[in-house]
Amino acid sequence: MNIIIAVLIFSIVVIIHEMGHFLLAKANHITVTEFSVGMGPTLLSTVKNDTKYSLKLLPFGGSCMMLGEDDNSEAEGAFNSKSVWARMSVIIAGPLFNMILAFFLSIIIISFVGSDPPRITEVEAGSPAAETGLKEGDLITRYEGSRISIGRDLYTKVNLDGIPSDNITLSYKRDGKTHDVTYVPDSEEKYMLGFTHESGENKAEVISLMPGYPLAKAGVQVGDIILELNHTVINSNQDLEDYMSSHPFSDDSVDITYQHKDRIHDATVTPRLTKNAALGFVFNLGREKQPPLLILKYSVKEIGYWIKTTVKSLAMLITGKFTVNDLSGPVGVVDEIGKTINSSRADGGFYVIMNLLNFMILLSANLGVMNLIPFPALDGGRLLFLIIEAIRGKGIKQEVEGMINFAGLMLLMALMVFVMFNDIRKIF
């Protein structure tokens, strides 16, 4: 059942993307030869108004095939017979429709469960943050040069970039006025494995990992359960907390036993010396109900958050902070959706639905942003060729563009195969 739901979610996101291309093609009087859902051999098809509508065997992806899309045909209704601006609108429509889908899904989620304003909930007494005048209830608007719209904005910034140990610069709003502060945080050096966990008596589950740190490098994943540290049995988060308090990490290696799904793994890692700084305050990550106008405002902020997170992750992939091993394809996405369903089931069907809609927002925004990368065979690559055509007044030779797109497609296919096998390796 989980797999069926996951495939359905993935398919909806892709179909909406292709629907964007389809509708703008029709609006610009471009002949759509085939609109298909899925890939591979055709299971069912029908023809209406010169367009073949197909359902295909593999429930991943889809396509919107247009007349003259890959040649210089000037026939009536051919893609290349239309103005460069018309063609640009067709290409942009796919990613744009993904953003529109994400926006409407955000409205649904925020209407029911609210959003997470980046409000300070507690300031540590006597901390440098308290000395600047920060108070409970202040709304963080900027942190280290980045605009902060929701609590997860700040959480992601802190989690991915860390807390600077020299100066923290932020802006906050109180009573309608914005204030700017800079302070030197309290800090200490300690050895870390690079993960976080919850508190209490539940199993010691890894809830986040720091890229480039020992546990992430060892192959541990979010959701894995820590069972032993240096052959000491860990039955709960409290056991883990007690062990790390009584046995501070050093530059000595640590033997760790952890559970990934139903399999037990052993690894030996060496903690990394890190200078840890403290913000000096706690901020909100909980959802708060919003009035109607703010629902729209926070829905826009929600999309902005996912776009920024996707771009940031892409930048970290390019700079080497993430590797291709961290990428997930359709197999990995289906697995993650299954995990989301299983982890939410205990809270009831309502929360299962809300979490799945949230996953759809992530997928849709991700697909929209990634498709705009100016890489051959992606929408962004095709858009780049059209921008060059608009500047030059004439297009690049079809043969040259075709060769470049074919090379890009081969590279993408190779990457997809690698990611698929990597997803399978991670699952098993």
N, C-alpha and C positions, 0 to 999 in steps of 0.2 A: 504493500500500500504506500509506504514511504517513497519508493522509487517512482510510482505512478504520479504522486503529488509533485515530486521533484521535477520529473520530466514535463509535467503540465506547466509548472511555474517557469521553467527554462524556455519552454516553447512559446508561452505568452509574451515574454520579454522580447524574443527574437521576432515573433510575428508582428508585434507593434512596430518594431524597427523597420521591417520590410513593408508594412502598411504605410509608413511615412513616405518611402520611396514611391509606392504604388499610387497613393492619392495625389502627390505632386506631379507624378508623370501624367496621370489622367488630366489634372488641372491644366497642364501645359500641352495637352493634345498629343502626347507621346504614346505610341502604340505599345502596350504591355503584352508581350507574346505569351508569357506564362507567369502566374503567381503561385508559388508552391509552399506548402507547409511540410517541413521535414526534408530529408536528403535521401539520395539513393533511388532505388527502383520505385516507379509509380504504382500505388495501390488503387487509387480512385482518381478520376479526372472528369471534368466537364468543360465545355467551351461556351462562353457567352460574350457577345460583342467583341469578337476576335481575340479574346483572352482565354487561355487555357488555365483553369484552376485545378491544382493537383494536390493530393495528399500522398506523401511518400513514406517509404518503409521506416527509415531511421528518424526517430522523433527529436532530432536536434537540428536547429537552424531552419532555414527557409530561403527563398530567393524571389526576386522580382526581376524577371528578364524583359528587357526592352528592345524593340526593333532598332537595329543599327547601332547598338551599344558598343560593339567591339569592332566596328569598321567605319569607313567613311561614307556610308550610305546617306544620300541626300533625299531619299524617298519620303513622300509625305508621311508624317508620323514617326520618322526615325529620330532617335535620340540626338544624333549629331547634326540633324537638320535644324535644330532649335538654337536660339541664342545662347551665348555662354552663361548669361544670368539665369535663364530658364534651367539649364543643365545644373548649375550650381545649386539652385533651389531644390532640385530633385535629390542631389547627393546629400545636402545638409539635412533634408527632411527626416532621414532615418535616425541619426543621433538626436535630432530635435524632438522627435516623437518619443524617444526613450526618456528624455528629460520631462516631457509633458506627463507621461505615465508615472514617473517617479513623483512629480508634483501632486497629482491627484491621489496617489497612494499615501503620500505624506499627510494630505488633508484628512483622509480617513483615520489614520493612526492618531494624529494629534487631536482630532475631534473626540476620540474615545478615551485616549490615555494621556494626552497632553504632551508637552515638550519639556526640555531641560534647560531653563535659563541658567547662565553661568554665574550664579549667585554665591557669594561667600557664606558658608553656613557656620564656620567657626574660625576664630583667629587665636593662635597659640599665645597665651599671656607671656609678656616679656620678650617675645621674638622680634627680630628686626622688622618683620611685616607689621606687627602691632605698633612698633615705634613710629612707623610712617603714618599711622592714623587709620589703617584699614580696619573696618568693622564688619560684624555679621550683618548681612543684608545688602552689602555693596555688590554691584553688578559689574563683573569684569568685562571690559570692552576690547582691550588689546593686551597682548602678552608677548614680549620679546619681538616686537615688530609685526606680529600677526594679528589680524582682526579676529576677535572671539565672538561668535554669535550664539553658540549653545555650549552647555557644559562639556559635551564630548569633543568640541573643538579644542578646549584647553587640555582635556585628558589626553587626546591624541598628540598634541604638540609636546606635552611633558613626557609622554611615554616614548615617542619616537626620537626626540631630540635631547631628552634629559633636562635636568634643571641646572642652569649655569651657576658655577660656584663663585664667580667674581661679582657680577651685578645682575639683579633681576629688574627689568623695566616693565611696568604695566600701567594700564589706565583703567579706571573704574568710574562708574556713574552712581551718584547718590543725590537724591532729591532733585533729579533732573539736571544736575551739573556734573561735568566730567573733570576728573582729577588725574594727574600724572604723577607717579612715584617711582623712585629708583632706590633699591636697598641692597646691601651685601648680605646674603643669606647665611645662616649657620650651616656649616658643612663638616664632614668627617671622611676620612679615607677608610674603606673597608673592602674586603674581598667578596665578590658576588658571583652567583651562578647565572643571574639574569632572568628571573621569573617572579611572578606574583601568585599568591594564593589567598583564599578567603580565611576567615577565622572560624573557630567553633569546632564542633566534634564531627563534622562531615569528613569524608575522605579527602586526602590532601591532593586536590585537583589543581593542575596548572591552569590559571585563567588568563595569563598573558606572558609573552616571551619578549625579551629585548633582542633585536637583530644583532648578530655578531657576537653574542655572549655565549658562554660554554654550553648551556643546555640546548639552545637553538642549534648550535653547531653540531651537537651530538645527535640531533635528530628527534629530540623530544618535541611534542606538539601540544598546542592548547587542547585541553580536555584529557590529557594523560594523567594518570594517578601515580604519585610517588609512594612507593611501598617500603623502600629502605634507603638509608644514607649511611655509608660506611658500615653496612651490615647491622645497623640498628633498625628494628622494625618501626615503621611509621603507620599508625592506624588512623590518624586524623590530622586535621589542620593544626590542632593544638599540640599534638606530638611533634609535628614538624617545627612549630614555633619554639617549643621547649628545647628540641635538639639544637636548633641553630643558635639559640640564646646561650646554651651551656657549652657548645662546641663551635665558636666563631670560626669561619673559614679563614684559611691562610693560603700560602702559595703551594701547600701540599695538595696532591690530587685527591679527589673524592670519588668513591665508588657509589653509584646510584642504581637502584633497581626501580623500574617503573612499568606501569601497565598501559599498553596502547590497545584499545578495544579488548579483545580476549587473550592477548598475548603478553607475556612478560619479557622485558628486555633489560639487559645490564649494560652499563656504560661507565667509563672512567673519565672524569673531567677535571680540569684545573681551574679553580676560581680566578676571576679577573679582578685586579686591583682597580677600584673606581673611587673617585672623589665624589661623594654623595652630598648634595645640598638639599635643604628642606625649604619648601615654599613658605612655611610658617602659617599657613591657613588651609582650611578644607573647603572645597567647593561642591556645589550641587551636581549630582548626576541622575537624580530622581526625576520622574515625569510629573509635571504639574499641569492641571487642567487650565485651558486658556479660553478667553472670550472669543466670539466669532471673528473679529477683525484680526486679533493676534494669531488665530489659527492660520490664516492666510500668510501673515508675516513669518511665522515660525516654519511654515511649509516651505517657503522660499529659502529660509536659512538652512533647513534640513537638506535641500538639494545642494546648496552651496557647500555644506559640510562634506557631503559624499563626493562632490566634484574635487574639492581641495584634497581630500584623503586619497582619491584615486591618482591625482596628479603627483602628490607627495610620494606615494608608493612607487609610481613610475620613475620619479627622479631618484629614489633610493635604489631601484633596480639598475638604473644607468650608472650610478656612482658606486655600485658594488655593495651597498649596505644590505640589499636583498639580492638573492641569486635566482636563477631560473628554477631552482629546486623549490622556491617559495611560491611559484605560480601554480594555479589550479585551472584545469580545463573542465569540460562537461562532467567527467567522471568525478572529479573532486567537488564540483558544485553540487551534484546529486548527493554525494556523501555528506557534505556540510548541511544541506537541507534536511537530510535524514536525522542528523545529530540535533538540529534545531527542533524538529518535531518531537524527538524522544525526550529532550531536556525540558520542553515546555508542557508535555502531556500531564505531568503531575499537577500543574497549576490550573488545568482545565482547558476546554476547547477554545474559549475566547482568547487566551494567551497564545495558544498554538497559532490561531489565525493572525493575531497581531504580529507575532514574530515572523511568520511566513511573509506577510505583507512587507515587513521591514527588510527581509531578505530580498524581496523583489525590488525594493527601492535601491538597495546596494547593487544588485545585478544590472538593473536598468541604467543607473547612472554610470556604472562601470563600462557597460557596453557602449553607451553614448560617448564617453570620453575616449575610450581606447580606439573607437572607430575613427576618431578625428585626428589620430596620430598621422602625420604626413609620411606614411610608409606605403610603398607600392602595393596594390591589390586591396588596401583598405579605403574606406570612404575619404579619409584624410589625404591619401595619396592621389586619388582621383581629383579631389578638390584642388590640390596643389597644381596639377596639370592645367586645370581650368583657370586658376589665378594667373598662371604664366601666360595662358592664351589671352586672357583679358588685358594683360599688360602689353604683350607683344602685338596684339591685334590679329594673331593667327595661331593655330594650334601646333603642337609638336607632331611630327610625322607619326601616323598611326602605327607604323611598323616599329618605330622606336618605343613609343608608349606601350605597345603590346609586349615587346620583349622585356621591358622594365617591370611591367605588371606581372608577367609570367614568372620572372626571377623572384619577385617579391612573394608571389603565391607559393612557389616551391619552398622558400624559406619559412613561410608561415605554416605550411603543411608539415615540414620537418619539426618545427617547434611544437605544433599540436600533437604530433606523434610522441615526441619526447615527454611533453607535459602529461599526456594520457597515461603512458607507462609509469611516470613518476607518481601520478595520482594513485594508480593501482598498487605501486610499491608501498606508498604511505598507508594505504588502507590495510594491506595484508602484512 
